[in-house]
Amino acid sequence: MLITQVQKYVRQLAELLSTLTRPQVAYRVVPIRRKR
């Protein structure tokens, strides 16, 4: 029971991290391409 809850919690954290990091990377890469 606890293992399944932990897995769901970890998946939610992974999704949050992916959604948070992707916009930052795109936001950083785009200005660099525009400047060059």
matplotlib code that plots the C-alpha trace (Angstrom):
import matplotlib.pyplot as plt

x = [0.0, 2.7, 4.8, 2.0, 1.5, 5.2, 5.3, 2.4, 4.0, 7.3, 5.6, 3.8, 7.1, 8.8, 5.9, 6.2, 10.0, 9.6, 7.0, 9.0, 12.4, 11.1, 9.8, 13.0, 15.2, 13.2, 13.1, 16.9, 17.7, 15.4, 16.9, 20.4, 19.3, 17.8, 20.9, 23.2]
y = [0.0, 2.5, 1.6, 2.5, 5.8, 6.6, 5.7, 8.0, 10.8, 10.4, 10.4, 13.7, 15.2, 14.1, 15.6, 18.9, 19.0, 18.2, 20.9, 23.4, 22.7, 22.6, 26.2, 27.5, 25.6, 26.9, 30.4, 30.3, 28.8, 31.0, 34.4, 32.9, 31.9, 35.3, 37.2, 35.1]
z = [0.0, 1.0, -2.1, -4.5, -2.8, -2.9, -6.6, -7.4, -5.4, -7.1, -10.5, -9.6, -8.6, -11.8, -13.8, -11.9, -12.4, -16.2, -16.6, -14.6, -16.3, -19.9, -20.1, -18.4, -21.0, -23.9, -22.5, -22.1, -25.5, -27.6, -26.6, -27.3, -30.8, -31.4, -30.3, -32.5]

ax = plt.figure().add_subplot(projection="3d")
ax.plot(x, y, z, "-o")
ax.set_aspect("equal")
plt.show()
